[in-house]
Amino acid sequence: MPARKQSVLLFTLTTGMADEDQIKVGNASKGSVASEPPKETGPTRGPGIMLRTFQPSDLPYAKHIYYSTYFGQVPQGVKSKLLHPLTWALFIGSYAYLLALVPIVISDMNFPWWTGPALRIFITFAWTVLSFAGLFVYTDRKEAVDGIEDAMCNDMKDIEEYYLGWNKEERVVEDDKDFHSSKAVEGGKKVTFDKSSKAATEVIRTRKPDEERTASQFWVLTINSIPSATVAIDQHHDIVYNARGVMLAPWKQAGQFLCRRYHLSIPKFLEGPAVPKQAVLFPAHKKNEASLQRLAIQGEYQGFGLSNILISRAMMWANEHNIEVVYATVNQMQKPAQNILKNKHGFRQISRKSTGWFGQYEMVLQCNVKDWVEKYEKDLKEKEESEKQLKEEQSSKEQ
């Protein structure tokens, strides 16, 4: 594969701003003001937005953007559970059982007449709050954390190696071999290692051979030079297995915890497999296929159309590298992204797999790159024509 071109898209947002304040100095007259640099004519420039290829210094920003975006999707995950019939069936059934216990509990006790209604009101309030809190905690601490850990332990652990075609090797720096022959001198003092400290290491970066490199790419969108959004195209011809392995079922984890807590031996039915199975994280791609990955936008910049810029860049990259089909995998927490991909970019659903009892699912979307490019060019042409027509109408009115 030929060397990649590092494409950079530059956008500038402009906002009008009037500044008529004057700064008085000492006992100056009303018309006297402090000397100022000449003001620029026209509207002032807004924040500079740049979309560029990932750089090594972006790694902590990219991780923060992804996990903060994922945690921001927790309310949508809770909402999807509240819309599922099984959630309400369990809630109403448990609630009815608790209310049925009230007369049984107080029947043989000498309580005032209002005790029963008061206890029912308390149970209603407490069970509602407890149920909602349980859904929120499970979605936040289990589902969201699992999704984030899958990313951090795999492709986002080293973005350069996974997406950008670099091999990395950590090598221990040997003091005598590497530094004794060329001792650095600063102010007459030799700069050497403290041999009692931890051995120094360096990372050697080398490009992967052309036959091993794919069309994978990772972009970072910066606002005022601060990374604020990410998107990636992933193309791997082999199955990518989850480095986290297969986690035990929650009920088995809880059982093992209780056994350890009370110093009991763990029964066999609570134990995991002797040889843990490898879970598939990403399926293998054909030469003309790729996947859209790690679309994430900092919370304060969501809702301004940045996702269209990110997705469009990824789709244009796919077209440039002869990719015909792009896939995207979303779950119940990513409903807004699902709507954007379907309604604005022509992705269509090809499969949906249930991953839980309370409405959890994993949906695979597919988009034909050529169809997307044709629609993009058509929309761009229509926009240019409408802008041209608007300018002509304005000029005719002025005349």
KEVEX-496468 format. One record per residue (C-alpha): residue number from 1; x, y, z. Coordinates in nm, 4 decimals. Layout:
N
NUM|X|Y|Z
...
//
This chain:
399
1|0.0000|0.0000|0.0000
2|0.1446|0.3417|-0.0895
3|0.2397|0.5792|0.1867
4|-0.0601|0.7513|0.3385
5|-0.1440|1.1112|0.2803
6|-0.2055|1.3063|0.5954
7|-0.5122|1.5024|0.4976
8|-0.6092|1.8013|0.7055
9|-0.9464|1.9706|0.6911
10|-0.9622|2.3188|0.8367
11|-1.2880|2.4810|0.9408
12|-1.3446|2.8215|1.0983
13|-1.6566|2.9227|1.2889
14|-1.7338|3.2933|1.2931
15|-1.9512|3.4811|1.5359
16|-2.0407|3.8467|1.5313
17|-1.9332|4.0467|1.8331
18|-1.9641|4.4190|1.9014
19|-1.7250|4.5796|2.1470
20|-1.7932|4.9462|2.2120
21|-1.6583|4.9682|2.5677
22|-1.4030|5.2410|2.6359
23|-1.1433|5.2419|2.9132
24|-1.0938|5.5767|3.0935
25|-0.7491|5.6624|3.2252
26|-0.7050|5.8836|3.5391
27|-0.8978|6.2127|3.5139
28|-0.9253|6.2020|3.1378
29|-1.2173|6.3648|2.9670
30|-1.5167|6.1698|2.8510
31|-1.3837|6.1365|2.4987
32|-1.0329|6.0292|2.6017
33|-0.9549|5.6590|2.5961
34|-0.6507|5.4437|2.6516
35|-0.4427|5.3708|2.3456
36|-0.5494|5.0429|2.1805
37|-0.4373|4.8460|1.8770
38|-0.6521|4.9114|1.5698
39|-0.9645|4.6987|1.5629
40|-1.0141|4.4483|1.2847
41|-1.2989|4.5191|1.0482
42|-1.5705|4.2614|0.9932
43|-1.6870|3.9843|1.2243
44|-1.4417|3.8397|1.4716
45|-1.3276|3.4843|1.4215
46|-1.4685|3.2028|1.6277
47|-1.2869|2.8917|1.7421
48|-1.0552|2.7226|1.4930
49|-1.1628|2.3660|1.4159
50|-0.9122|2.1263|1.2602
51|-0.9511|1.7602|1.1687
52|-0.6175|1.5825|1.1448
53|-0.4471|1.2468|1.1805
54|-0.3835|1.1201|1.5333
55|-0.0492|1.2137|1.6907
56|0.1227|1.0354|1.9836
57|0.0576|1.3278|2.2188
58|-0.3177|1.2909|2.1556
59|-0.3456|0.9522|2.3311
60|-0.4570|1.0737|2.6786
61|-0.7008|1.3183|2.5162
62|-0.8467|1.0488|2.2891
63|-0.9003|0.8140|2.5830
64|-1.0647|1.0870|2.7905
65|-1.2936|1.1893|2.5040
66|-1.4044|0.8309|2.4483
67|-1.4795|0.7322|2.8069
68|-1.6448|1.0659|2.8914
69|-1.8659|1.0289|2.5831
70|-1.9510|0.6700|2.6761
71|-2.0445|0.7621|3.0331
72|-2.2617|1.0386|2.8887
73|-2.4712|0.7705|2.7163
74|-2.5754|0.6076|3.0458
75|-2.9118|0.7950|3.0642
76|-3.0013|0.6587|2.7199
77|-2.9169|0.3086|2.8432
78|-3.1433|0.3541|3.1461
79|-3.4209|0.4863|2.9218
80|-3.4028|0.1788|2.6978
81|-3.4476|-0.0462|3.0032
82|-3.7437|0.1588|3.1265
83|-3.9128|0.1073|2.7894
84|-3.8787|-0.2712|2.8060
85|-4.1873|-0.4682|2.9246
86|-3.9867|-0.7069|3.1452
87|-3.8588|-0.4149|3.3545
88|-4.2127|-0.3043|3.4359
89|-4.3329|-0.6610|3.4924
90|-4.0637|-0.7199|3.7555
91|-4.1176|-0.3779|3.9124
92|-4.4973|-0.4125|3.9400
93|-4.4792|-0.7749|4.0557
94|-4.2262|-0.6957|4.3295
95|-4.4202|-0.3836|4.4288
96|-4.7473|-0.5771|4.4597
97|-4.5753|-0.8429|4.6713
98|-4.4350|-0.5803|4.9093
99|-4.7755|-0.4135|4.9462
100|-4.9354|-0.7512|5.0187
101|-4.6935|-0.7972|5.3089
102|-4.8072|-0.4778|5.4848
103|-5.1334|-0.6080|5.6428
104|-4.9629|-0.9359|5.7336
105|-4.6802|-0.7587|5.9152
106|-4.8985|-0.5164|6.1151
107|-5.2009|-0.7420|6.1749
108|-5.0839|-0.8722|6.5142
109|-4.9314|-0.5436|6.6285
110|-5.1025|-0.2607|6.8130
111|-5.0376|0.0245|6.5674
112|-5.2577|0.3286|6.4920
113|-5.4968|0.3058|6.1978
114|-5.2799|0.5285|5.9785
115|-4.9778|0.2958|6.0006
116|-5.0907|0.0832|5.7043
117|-5.1406|0.3720|5.4568
118|-4.8191|0.5407|5.5737
119|-4.6223|0.2200|5.5274
120|-4.7679|0.1728|5.1787
121|-4.6676|0.5280|5.0814
122|-4.3164|0.4703|5.2152
123|-4.2830|0.1408|5.0256
124|-4.4042|0.3070|4.7045
125|-4.1480|0.5862|4.7312
126|-3.8599|0.3672|4.8507
127|-3.9143|0.0904|4.5933
128|-3.9383|0.3412|4.3060
129|-3.6152|0.5151|4.4069
130|-3.4345|0.1886|4.4740
131|-3.5411|0.0351|4.1416
132|-3.4355|0.3386|3.9392
133|-3.1046|0.3606|4.1263
134|-3.0431|-0.0079|4.0580
135|-3.0970|0.0396|3.6846
136|-2.8676|0.3427|3.6803
137|-2.5887|0.1751|3.8791
138|-2.6001|-0.1410|3.6670
139|-2.5914|0.0571|3.3420
140|-2.3142|0.2858|3.4644
141|-2.0893|0.0457|3.6548
142|-2.1410|-0.2676|3.4438
143|-2.2408|-0.1918|3.0867
144|-2.0602|0.1410|3.0427
145|-1.7454|0.0236|3.2202
146|-1.7364|-0.2956|3.0113
147|-1.7616|-0.0960|2.6883
148|-1.4872|0.1432|2.7965
149|-1.2555|-0.1336|2.9172
150|-1.2984|-0.3202|2.5878
151|-1.1687|-0.0126|2.4054
152|-0.8888|0.0747|2.6493
153|-0.7518|-0.2800|2.6639
154|-0.7546|-0.3302|2.2878
155|-0.7426|-0.0840|1.9978
156|-0.7174|0.2346|2.2074
157|-0.4372|0.0955|2.4193
158|-0.1946|0.1910|2.1428
159|-0.3654|0.3769|1.8593
160|-0.0488|0.4145|1.6537
161|0.0130|0.0410|1.6465
162|-0.3481|-0.0624|1.5861
163|-0.4676|0.2018|1.3395
164|-0.1660|0.3814|1.1911
165|0.0584|0.0933|1.0868
166|0.3451|0.1217|1.3368
167|0.5332|-0.1558|1.5131
168|0.6624|-0.0706|1.8601
169|0.9279|-0.2455|2.0615
170|1.0336|-0.1490|2.4127
171|1.4070|-0.1893|2.4649
172|1.6075|-0.1576|2.7846
173|1.8784|0.1052|2.7482
174|2.2132|-0.0387|2.8534
175|2.4249|0.2276|3.0209
176|2.7652|0.0968|2.9192
177|2.6860|0.0196|2.5556
178|2.4643|0.3122|2.4696
179|2.6027|0.5948|2.6768
180|2.9581|0.5178|2.7892
181|3.0994|0.5687|2.4415
182|2.9233|0.9037|2.3973
183|2.8984|1.0619|2.7403
184|2.7028|1.3823|2.7519
185|2.8635|1.6702|2.9358
186|2.6714|1.9635|3.0845
187|2.8585|2.2240|3.2851
188|3.1587|1.9931|3.3220
189|2.9489|1.7132|3.4776
190|2.8809|1.3762|3.3194
191|2.5156|1.2847|3.2719
192|2.4783|0.9160|3.3599
193|2.2142|0.6818|3.4990
194|2.1689|0.6020|3.8636
195|2.2272|0.2249|3.8564
196|2.0228|0.1758|4.1729
197|1.7099|0.3069|3.9998
198|1.4790|0.1249|3.7587
199|1.6299|0.0374|3.4224
200|1.5627|0.2988|3.1562
201|1.3727|0.1935|2.8460
202|1.3069|0.3414|2.5057
203|1.0412|0.2634|2.2470
204|1.1603|0.1832|1.8963
205|0.9020|0.2675|1.6285
206|0.9186|0.1074|1.2849
207|0.6728|0.1076|0.9972
208|0.4931|-0.2163|0.9255
209|0.5690|-0.3736|0.5870
210|0.3355|-0.2673|0.3073
211|0.1773|-0.6115|0.2896
212|0.0791|-0.5884|0.6599
213|-0.0611|-0.2366|0.6465
214|-0.4297|-0.1729|0.5849
215|-0.6564|0.1258|0.5297
216|-0.7088|0.1751|0.9040
217|-0.6864|0.5371|1.0169
218|-0.7606|0.7458|1.3270
219|-0.8495|1.1153|1.3299
220|-0.8680|1.3775|1.6014
221|-1.0768|1.6924|1.5750
222|-0.9298|1.9870|1.7636
223|-1.1037|2.3038|1.8769
224|-0.8599|2.5849|1.9524
225|-0.5796|2.3249|1.9319
226|-0.7424|2.1071|2.2025
227|-0.8483|1.7542|2.0951
228|-1.2267|1.7398|2.1335
229|-1.3552|1.4568|1.9116
230|-1.2350|1.1342|1.7509
231|-1.3296|0.8921|1.4744
232|-1.1573|0.5931|1.3161
233|-1.1737|0.3570|1.0205
234|-1.0772|0.0022|1.1134
235|-0.9739|-0.2577|0.8561
236|-0.8209|-0.5832|0.9788
237|-0.8120|-0.8983|0.7694
238|-0.7893|-1.1244|1.0754
239|-1.0302|-1.1635|1.3663
240|-0.9466|-0.9314|1.6569
241|-0.9952|-1.1064|1.9907
242|-1.0742|-0.9208|2.3101
243|-0.7611|-0.8898|2.5242
244|-0.9823|-0.8819|2.8358
245|-1.0997|-1.2376|2.7771
246|-1.4431|-1.3666|2.8752
247|-1.5723|-1.2323|3.2060
248|-1.7630|-1.4568|3.4471
249|-2.1394|-1.4124|3.4670
250|-2.2401|-1.1526|3.7303
251|-2.4183|-1.4128|3.9452
252|-2.1030|-1.6281|3.9496
253|-1.8911|-1.3288|4.0486
254|-2.1347|-1.2492|4.3312
255|-2.1311|-1.6130|4.4464
256|-1.7514|-1.6251|4.4541
257|-1.7417|-1.2981|4.6482
258|-1.9781|-1.4340|4.9142
259|-1.7802|-1.7576|4.9432
260|-1.4554|-1.5673|4.9968
261|-1.6254|-1.3268|5.2363
262|-1.7395|-1.6102|5.4646
263|-1.4311|-1.8278|5.4105
264|-1.6151|-2.1014|5.2215
265|-1.4812|-2.3187|4.9441
266|-1.6013|-2.2138|4.5984
267|-1.8298|-2.4812|4.4447
268|-1.7578|-2.6040|4.0927
269|-2.0706|-2.4493|3.9395
270|-1.9393|-2.1043|4.0380
271|-1.5971|-2.1579|3.8842
272|-1.5063|-2.0356|3.5388
273|-1.3650|-2.2530|3.2599
274|-1.0131|-2.3892|3.3099
275|-0.9113|-2.2413|2.9739
276|-1.0929|-1.9097|2.9219
277|-1.2512|-1.8719|2.5810
278|-1.1431|-1.5845|2.3618
279|-1.4222|-1.3412|2.2844
280|-1.4330|-1.1840|1.9391
281|-1.4035|-0.8058|1.9598
282|-1.4039|-0.7215|1.5875
283|-1.4729|-0.9633|1.3001
284|-1.2329|-0.9942|1.0070
285|-1.2789|-0.7650|0.7066
286|-1.2534|-0.8393|0.3375
287|-1.0267|-0.6212|0.1232
288|-1.3164|-0.3979|0.0224
289|-1.4663|-0.3666|0.3738
290|-1.3970|-0.1584|0.6844
291|-1.5708|-0.0470|1.0042
292|-1.6427|0.2927|1.1535
293|-1.5050|0.2996|1.5082
294|-1.4560|0.5249|1.8125
295|-1.6870|0.8074|1.7106
296|-1.6814|1.0297|2.0189
297|-1.7367|1.4006|2.0842
298|-1.6701|1.5951|2.4030
299|-1.9993|1.6593|2.5823
300|-2.0000|2.0401|2.5546
301|-1.9582|2.0222|2.1748
302|-2.2323|1.7698|2.1034
303|-2.5325|1.8890|1.9056
304|-2.3380|2.1221|1.6721
305|-2.3054|1.8900|1.3721
306|-1.9468|1.7804|1.4381
307|-2.0453|1.4158|1.3939
308|-2.1246|1.4863|1.0272
309|-1.7738|1.6248|0.9755
310|-1.6167|1.3205|1.1404
311|-1.8285|1.0618|0.9586
312|-1.7846|1.2389|0.6246
313|-1.4064|1.2361|0.6620
314|-1.4076|0.8651|0.7392
315|-1.6312|0.7882|0.4404
316|-1.4170|0.9968|0.2041
317|-1.1089|0.8113|0.3285
318|-1.2835|0.4813|0.2599
319|-1.3641|0.5944|-0.0937
320|-1.0027|0.7028|-0.1537
321|-0.8779|0.3578|-0.0473
322|-1.1194|0.1553|-0.2630
323|-1.3366|0.0432|0.0278
324|-1.6865|-0.0373|-0.0949
325|-1.8698|-0.1197|0.2291
326|-1.8411|0.0425|0.5730
327|-1.9968|-0.1168|0.8816
328|-2.0869|0.0410|1.2149
329|-2.1853|-0.1419|1.5336
330|-2.4074|0.0350|1.7875
331|-2.5921|-0.0682|2.1018
332|-2.8946|0.0504|2.2989
333|-2.6903|0.3262|2.4649
334|-2.5911|0.4774|2.1296
335|-2.9365|0.5630|1.9949
336|-2.8389|0.9198|1.8855
337|-2.5431|0.7883|1.6831
338|-2.7683|0.5221|1.5334
339|-3.0176|0.7879|1.4181
340|-2.7430|1.0057|1.2675
341|-2.5927|0.7151|1.0738
342|-2.9306|0.5988|0.9438
343|-3.1017|0.9297|0.8693
344|-2.8112|1.1479|0.7556
345|-2.5583|0.9065|0.6064
346|-2.7626|0.6261|0.4570
347|-2.6585|0.3400|0.6842
348|-2.9087|0.0547|0.6995
349|-2.9566|-0.2202|0.9558
350|-2.8391|-0.5675|0.8530
351|-2.8503|-0.7504|1.1879
352|-2.9593|-0.7102|1.5477
353|-2.8590|-0.9383|1.8344
354|-3.0058|-0.9339|2.1841
355|-2.7387|-0.9066|2.4542
356|-2.9548|-0.8909|2.7684
357|-3.2984|-0.9392|2.9220
358|-3.3899|-0.5718|2.9534
359|-3.3710|-0.4441|2.5975
360|-2.9938|-0.4576|2.5505
361|-2.8917|-0.5238|2.1909
362|-2.6077|-0.4942|1.9426
363|-2.6981|-0.3667|1.5968
364|-2.4800|-0.3803|1.2850
365|-2.5318|-0.1077|1.0234
366|-2.3987|-0.1071|0.6678
367|-2.3342|0.1689|0.4147
368|-2.2397|0.1475|0.0471
369|-1.9522|0.3919|-0.0004
370|-2.0252|0.4702|-0.3664
371|-2.3887|0.5512|-0.2873
372|-2.2763|0.7724|0.0004
373|-2.0300|0.9625|-0.2220
374|-2.2951|1.0161|-0.4913
375|-2.5405|1.1529|-0.2353
376|-2.2683|1.3698|-0.0794
377|-2.1744|1.5229|-0.4165
378|-2.5402|1.5748|-0.5054
379|-2.6133|1.7496|-0.1741
380|-2.3005|1.9629|-0.2142
381|-2.4041|2.0674|-0.5649
382|-2.7568|2.1548|-0.4491
383|-2.6148|2.3601|-0.1627
384|-2.3861|2.5546|-0.3983
385|-2.6756|2.6226|-0.6360
386|-2.9016|2.7421|-0.3531
387|-2.6274|2.9727|-0.2216
388|-2.5695|3.1082|-0.5714
389|-2.9417|3.1687|-0.6177
390|-2.9628|3.3433|-0.2804
391|-2.6747|3.5755|-0.3718
392|-2.8402|3.6613|-0.7030
393|-3.1666|3.7446|-0.5259
394|-2.9845|3.9667|-0.2757
395|-2.7946|4.1492|-0.5508
396|-3.1164|4.2061|-0.7495
397|-3.2864|4.3518|-0.4402
398|-2.9942|4.5891|-0.3799
399|-3.0131|4.7140|-0.7383
//
